[in-house]
Amino acid sequence: MIQLDRYDATRLDRARGIVHDLGSVLVAYSGGVDSTLLLKLALDELGDRAVGVLASSPAYPESEQQEARVLAHSLGARLVEVTTDEVELEAYARNNPDRCFHCKEELFDKLEPVQRALRLQHLAYGATADDAGDHRPGHGSAIRRGVRFPLLEAGMGKPEIRAAARQLGLPNWNKPSFACLSSRIPHGTQVTVEALRRIEAAEAAVKALGFTQVRVRHHGDVARIEVDGSEIDRLVAERERVVDAVRRAGYKFVSADLEGYTTGSLNRTWQPSS
């Protein structure tokens, strides 16, 4: 279920001030609620000195990319598109717990030349206060490069960001959380384009049955499906349709996770060295 904090103008105003003080900015934009709110604030505060940039790779479904393009257009944003090649990097494909670091390194390697070409003073992305307490190796790449994260700097967490987005009339304020498709593959299992395409097809098939928050965790020939806890009973009740849809996507076995959707559940598949 989507949770909202009561709208707090104080932290939102703080985020506005941080964005305003950037002077000009290239916003790493994905179409999710965090980056959309950041792009909206940048457009409000900086006008044409704010530009959005959308990165495409096999780790992101084309359907998500198209939704992001439409939304950016509705905001009146200038949107630049780049292609990233993280899946081709051996350090990323081997899928160790530092995978996200290599993803962000590739992303920022592609975005920094765009920032320089457009003569924008800063690069920013939509990290939130919630990210500080989770396993986020990619955030280390951002810090190392001096990338800014105004929502986190203002202390805004995800529920409060959703509340602010709704207050500002952003149509995706209640969009389900989405992470790259590689996050569905357990650490230590190779990331391949074939696996990503199979995950994408399976998730699209389950969503087409009316489920909203969906993760298909990839365990070789087994698809482990996570949906919101409130939808588990329906997932089981419609198991024949679900199994048929997921098998057509390429999986041989289909299971339902009775715990339901949990952010970063595959982080349990590794243990930090002592």
GIZI-V466733 format. One record per helix or strand. SS is the DSSP state (2 for helix, 1 for strand). FROM is the first residue (numbers start at 1). LEN is the number of residues. Records with the same first field share a line. If there is no record, write none. Layout:
SS->FROM-LEN + FROM-LEN
//
This chain:
2->9-14 + 33-17 + 62-14 + 86-3 + 90-4 + 99-19 + 129-5 + 137-9 + 150-4 + 158-10 + 181-4 + 193-16 + 229-9 + 239-10 + 265-5
1->25-4 + 50-7 + 79-5 + 122-4 + 148-1 + 185-1 + 214-6 + 222-6 + 253-4
//
